[in-house]
Amino acid sequence: MKNFSGLSLALGIVGIVLSTVFGILFGFIPALIGLGCGVAALVLAINTKKATNNEQGTGGFVCGIFAVVLGSIFFIGCLACGSIIKDLTGGNYGAYGIVGGSCNAVDDARDAVLDTYGDVSEEDVRAFNDAMKELADAFKDFE
């Protein structure tokens, strides 16, 4: 068996970056790819550890675990968040992250309120916008 410790480490790092940074920005697709990179990193690291009697492959193993955990969290979280927002607001987008669809959530929620309650005053619109900003800030603090 060849030594794939460098490749497993690289796949683990790529998996972490795809799962977190690109998972937040672009949603579940990069998170799923990051999850796959993490699994590949784990497989290669385990095979390397077996081939070298546990002397190499630890970095790829650790990064692979992080990539699998973070990829799973962001994949499931993006799907759940996107489908919940879509159901609540009636928007025509899914779990595509900040860049893809979430930027439309406030507009869709505002339209849903207007459809439900009809004409509202400017004060009500300001209060709604403030509530949406607080909600967005709460999600930023959660991340």
Stockholm file with secondary structure:
# STOCKHOLM 1.0

chainA/1-143         MKNFSGLSLALGIVGIVLSTVFGILFGFIPALIGLGCGVAALVLAINTKKATNNEQGTGGFVCGIFAVVLGSIFFIGCLACGSIIKDLTGGNYGAYGIVGGSCNAVDDARDAVLDTYGDVSEEDVRAFNDAMKELADAFKDFE
#=GR chainA/1-143 SS CCCCHHHHHHHHHHHHHIIIIIHHHHCHHHHHHHHHHHHHHHHHHHHHHHHTTTSSCHHHHHHHHHHHHHHHHHHHHHHHHHHHHHHHHCCSCCSCHHHHTGGGHHHHHHHHHHHHHCSCCHHHHHHHHHHHHHHHHHHHHHC
#=GC SS_cons         CCCCHHHHHHHHHHHHHIIIIIHHHHCHHHHHHHHHHHHHHHHHHHHHHHHTTTSSCHHHHHHHHHHHHHHHHHHHHHHHHHHHHHHHHCCSCCSCHHHHTGGGHHHHHHHHHHHHHCSCCHHHHHHHHHHHHHHHHHHHHHC
//
